[in-house]
Amino acid sequence: MESIKNNFEELVTLLRKCKSACPWTSKQSIESYAKEAFSEAEEMLMAANKKDYENLKEELGDLLWDTLMIAHFAEDKGLFTVEDIMKNMIDKIKRRKPYIFEGRTVTIEEAGRIWEDVKRKEKL
């Protein structure tokens, strides 16, 4: 787990350096990087469908990079932080998959139903 933390911190440091030192990156925006992320998501899907796992690893990295870049552009605007995103995701999984934390075993159908029920309630 320490390795993941160190790699994530190094990735964020690299991202910030790119934002300040790369003329192309410094001119980008949330919207332009969202387009990049969409393109990378399509490439990731193609690699997954082809079972090209080496390319899938690369495309997932590109998608992670673009996602983090979007988050940092939002952070610069004072909209939210990377930490906010992670906390939001943790809370969502805990809400939508409560059986995991309760030690209950559920079927695939039950898991899907619980997810959709909680999601529907959240949108009200």
Rosetta constraint file for C-alpha pairs under 8 A:
AtomPair CA 1 CA 5 HARMONIC 6.42 0.50
AtomPair CA 2 CA 6 HARMONIC 6.12 0.50
AtomPair CA 3 CA 7 HARMONIC 5.99 0.50
AtomPair CA 4 CA 8 HARMONIC 5.96 0.50
AtomPair CA 5 CA 9 HARMONIC 6.15 0.50
AtomPair CA 6 CA 10 HARMONIC 6.13 0.50
AtomPair CA 7 CA 11 HARMONIC 6.02 0.50
AtomPair CA 8 CA 12 HARMONIC 6.20 0.50
AtomPair CA 9 CA 13 HARMONIC 6.17 0.50
AtomPair CA 10 CA 14 HARMONIC 6.11 0.50
AtomPair CA 11 CA 15 HARMONIC 6.06 0.50
AtomPair CA 12 CA 16 HARMONIC 6.19 0.50
AtomPair CA 12 CA 68 HARMONIC 7.81 0.50
AtomPair CA 13 CA 17 HARMONIC 6.22 0.50
AtomPair CA 14 CA 18 HARMONIC 6.15 0.50
AtomPair CA 15 CA 19 HARMONIC 6.24 0.50
AtomPair CA 15 CA 65 HARMONIC 7.85 0.50
AtomPair CA 15 CA 68 HARMONIC 7.95 0.50
AtomPair CA 15 CA 69 HARMONIC 6.88 0.50
AtomPair CA 16 CA 20 HARMONIC 6.36 0.50
AtomPair CA 17 CA 21 HARMONIC 5.81 0.50
AtomPair CA 17 CA 22 HARMONIC 7.80 0.50
AtomPair CA 18 CA 22 HARMONIC 5.07 0.50
AtomPair CA 18 CA 25 HARMONIC 6.52 0.50
AtomPair CA 18 CA 26 HARMONIC 7.64 0.50
AtomPair CA 19 CA 23 HARMONIC 7.98 0.50
AtomPair CA 19 CA 25 HARMONIC 5.36 0.50
AtomPair CA 19 CA 26 HARMONIC 4.93 0.50
AtomPair CA 20 CA 25 HARMONIC 7.90 0.50
AtomPair CA 20 CA 26 HARMONIC 6.10 0.50
AtomPair CA 21 CA 26 HARMONIC 7.43 0.50
AtomPair CA 22 CA 26 HARMONIC 6.07 0.50
AtomPair CA 23 CA 27 HARMONIC 6.49 0.50
AtomPair CA 24 CA 28 HARMONIC 6.82 0.50
AtomPair CA 28 CA 32 HARMONIC 5.95 0.50
AtomPair CA 28 CA 33 HARMONIC 6.79 0.50
AtomPair CA 29 CA 33 HARMONIC 6.12 0.50
AtomPair CA 29 CA 70 HARMONIC 7.51 0.50
AtomPair CA 29 CA 73 HARMONIC 6.51 0.50
AtomPair CA 30 CA 34 HARMONIC 5.99 0.50
AtomPair CA 30 CA 70 HARMONIC 5.15 0.50
AtomPair CA 30 CA 71 HARMONIC 7.97 0.50
AtomPair CA 30 CA 73 HARMONIC 5.93 0.50
AtomPair CA 30 CA 74 HARMONIC 6.81 0.50
AtomPair CA 31 CA 35 HARMONIC 6.49 0.50
AtomPair CA 32 CA 36 HARMONIC 6.53 0.50
AtomPair CA 33 CA 37 HARMONIC 6.09 0.50
AtomPair CA 33 CA 66 HARMONIC 6.19 0.50
AtomPair CA 33 CA 67 HARMONIC 7.98 0.50
AtomPair CA 33 CA 69 HARMONIC 7.17 0.50
AtomPair CA 33 CA 70 HARMONIC 6.01 0.50
AtomPair CA 34 CA 38 HARMONIC 6.18 0.50
AtomPair CA 34 CA 66 HARMONIC 7.43 0.50
AtomPair CA 34 CA 67 HARMONIC 7.83 0.50
AtomPair CA 34 CA 70 HARMONIC 6.83 0.50
AtomPair CA 35 CA 39 HARMONIC 6.32 0.50
AtomPair CA 36 CA 40 HARMONIC 6.22 0.50
AtomPair CA 36 CA 66 HARMONIC 6.75 0.50
AtomPair CA 37 CA 41 HARMONIC 6.02 0.50
AtomPair CA 37 CA 62 HARMONIC 7.88 0.50
AtomPair CA 37 CA 63 HARMONIC 5.63 0.50
AtomPair CA 37 CA 66 HARMONIC 5.35 0.50
AtomPair CA 37 CA 67 HARMONIC 6.63 0.50
AtomPair CA 38 CA 42 HARMONIC 6.38 0.50
AtomPair CA 39 CA 43 HARMONIC 6.41 0.50
AtomPair CA 40 CA 44 HARMONIC 6.02 0.50
AtomPair CA 40 CA 59 HARMONIC 6.27 0.50
AtomPair CA 40 CA 60 HARMONIC 7.91 0.50
AtomPair CA 40 CA 62 HARMONIC 6.42 0.50
AtomPair CA 40 CA 63 HARMONIC 5.50 0.50
AtomPair CA 41 CA 45 HARMONIC 6.17 0.50
AtomPair CA 41 CA 59 HARMONIC 7.58 0.50
AtomPair CA 41 CA 60 HARMONIC 7.96 0.50
AtomPair CA 41 CA 63 HARMONIC 6.34 0.50
AtomPair CA 42 CA 46 HARMONIC 6.32 0.50
AtomPair CA 43 CA 47 HARMONIC 6.25 0.50
AtomPair CA 43 CA 59 HARMONIC 6.47 0.50
AtomPair CA 44 CA 48 HARMONIC 6.16 0.50
AtomPair CA 44 CA 55 HARMONIC 7.88 0.50
AtomPair CA 44 CA 56 HARMONIC 5.66 0.50
AtomPair CA 44 CA 59 HARMONIC 5.02 0.50
AtomPair CA 44 CA 60 HARMONIC 6.29 0.50
AtomPair CA 44 CA 63 HARMONIC 7.94 0.50
AtomPair CA 45 CA 49 HARMONIC 6.08 0.50
AtomPair CA 46 CA 50 HARMONIC 6.17 0.50
AtomPair CA 47 CA 51 HARMONIC 6.05 0.50
AtomPair CA 47 CA 52 HARMONIC 5.09 0.50
AtomPair CA 47 CA 53 HARMONIC 6.86 0.50
AtomPair CA 47 CA 55 HARMONIC 5.94 0.50
AtomPair CA 47 CA 56 HARMONIC 5.07 0.50
AtomPair CA 47 CA 59 HARMONIC 7.78 0.50
AtomPair CA 48 CA 52 HARMONIC 6.20 0.50
AtomPair CA 48 CA 53 HARMONIC 6.85 0.50
AtomPair CA 48 CA 56 HARMONIC 5.98 0.50
AtomPair CA 51 CA 56 HARMONIC 7.91 0.50
AtomPair CA 52 CA 56 HARMONIC 6.03 0.50
AtomPair CA 53 CA 57 HARMONIC 6.06 0.50
AtomPair CA 54 CA 58 HARMONIC 6.62 0.50
AtomPair CA 55 CA 59 HARMONIC 6.12 0.50
AtomPair CA 56 CA 60 HARMONIC 5.99 0.50
AtomPair CA 57 CA 61 HARMONIC 6.31 0.50
AtomPair CA 58 CA 62 HARMONIC 6.33 0.50
AtomPair CA 59 CA 63 HARMONIC 6.09 0.50
AtomPair CA 60 CA 64 HARMONIC 6.03 0.50
AtomPair CA 61 CA 65 HARMONIC 6.07 0.50
AtomPair CA 62 CA 66 HARMONIC 6.21 0.50
AtomPair CA 63 CA 67 HARMONIC 6.04 0.50
AtomPair CA 64 CA 68 HARMONIC 6.09 0.50
AtomPair CA 65 CA 69 HARMONIC 6.04 0.50
AtomPair CA 66 CA 70 HARMONIC 6.14 0.50
AtomPair CA 67 CA 71 HARMONIC 6.27 0.50
AtomPair CA 68 CA 72 HARMONIC 6.16 0.50
AtomPair CA 68 CA 82 HARMONIC 7.44 0.50
AtomPair CA 69 CA 73 HARMONIC 6.23 0.50
AtomPair CA 70 CA 74 HARMONIC 6.25 0.50
AtomPair CA 71 CA 75 HARMONIC 6.07 0.50
AtomPair CA 71 CA 80 HARMONIC 7.62 0.50
AtomPair CA 71 CA 81 HARMONIC 6.61 0.50
AtomPair CA 71 CA 82 HARMONIC 5.88 0.50
AtomPair CA 72 CA 76 HARMONIC 6.09 0.50
AtomPair CA 72 CA 81 HARMONIC 7.09 0.50
AtomPair CA 72 CA 82 HARMONIC 7.04 0.50
AtomPair CA 73 CA 77 HARMONIC 6.51 0.50
AtomPair CA 74 CA 78 HARMONIC 6.35 0.50
AtomPair CA 74 CA 79 HARMONIC 5.28 0.50
AtomPair CA 74 CA 80 HARMONIC 6.10 0.50
AtomPair CA 74 CA 81 HARMONIC 7.20 0.50
AtomPair CA 75 CA 79 HARMONIC 5.67 0.50
AtomPair CA 75 CA 80 HARMONIC 5.18 0.50
AtomPair CA 75 CA 81 HARMONIC 4.94 0.50
AtomPair CA 75 CA 82 HARMONIC 7.40 0.50
AtomPair CA 80 CA 84 HARMONIC 6.13 0.50
AtomPair CA 80 CA 85 HARMONIC 7.60 0.50
AtomPair CA 81 CA 85 HARMONIC 6.52 0.50
AtomPair CA 82 CA 86 HARMONIC 6.35 0.50
AtomPair CA 83 CA 87 HARMONIC 6.07 0.50
AtomPair CA 84 CA 88 HARMONIC 5.98 0.50
AtomPair CA 85 CA 89 HARMONIC 6.22 0.50
AtomPair CA 86 CA 90 HARMONIC 6.18 0.50
AtomPair CA 87 CA 91 HARMONIC 6.14 0.50
AtomPair CA 88 CA 92 HARMONIC 6.10 0.50
AtomPair CA 89 CA 93 HARMONIC 6.20 0.50
AtomPair CA 90 CA 94 HARMONIC 6.26 0.50
AtomPair CA 91 CA 95 HARMONIC 6.18 0.50
AtomPair CA 92 CA 96 HARMONIC 5.99 0.50
AtomPair CA 93 CA 97 HARMONIC 5.62 0.50
AtomPair CA 93 CA 98 HARMONIC 7.82 0.50
AtomPair CA 94 CA 98 HARMONIC 5.51 0.50
AtomPair CA 94 CA 101 HARMONIC 7.38 0.50
AtomPair CA 95 CA 118 HARMONIC 7.14 0.50
AtomPair CA 96 CA 114 HARMONIC 6.59 0.50
AtomPair CA 96 CA 115 HARMONIC 4.87 0.50
AtomPair CA 96 CA 118 HARMONIC 5.80 0.50
AtomPair CA 96 CA 119 HARMONIC 7.22 0.50
AtomPair CA 97 CA 101 HARMONIC 7.64 0.50
AtomPair CA 97 CA 111 HARMONIC 7.24 0.50
AtomPair CA 97 CA 114 HARMONIC 7.25 0.50
AtomPair CA 97 CA 115 HARMONIC 6.65 0.50
AtomPair CA 98 CA 102 HARMONIC 6.24 0.50
AtomPair CA 99 CA 103 HARMONIC 5.95 0.50
AtomPair CA 99 CA 104 HARMONIC 4.89 0.50
AtomPair CA 99 CA 105 HARMONIC 6.82 0.50
AtomPair CA 99 CA 106 HARMONIC 7.31 0.50
AtomPair CA 100 CA 104 HARMONIC 6.33 0.50
AtomPair CA 100 CA 105 HARMONIC 7.67 0.50
AtomPair CA 106 CA 110 HARMONIC 5.78 0.50
AtomPair CA 106 CA 111 HARMONIC 6.20 0.50
AtomPair CA 107 CA 111 HARMONIC 6.16 0.50
AtomPair CA 108 CA 112 HARMONIC 6.24 0.50
AtomPair CA 109 CA 113 HARMONIC 6.13 0.50
AtomPair CA 110 CA 114 HARMONIC 6.01 0.50
AtomPair CA 111 CA 115 HARMONIC 6.16 0.50
AtomPair CA 112 CA 116 HARMONIC 6.18 0.50
AtomPair CA 113 CA 117 HARMONIC 5.96 0.50
AtomPair CA 114 CA 118 HARMONIC 6.11 0.50
AtomPair CA 115 CA 119 HARMONIC 6.07 0.50
AtomPair CA 116 CA 120 HARMONIC 5.97 0.50
AtomPair CA 117 CA 121 HARMONIC 6.29 0.50
AtomPair CA 118 CA 122 HARMONIC 6.16 0.50
AtomPair CA 119 CA 123 HARMONIC 6.42 0.50
AtomPair CA 120 CA 124 HARMONIC 6.71 0.50
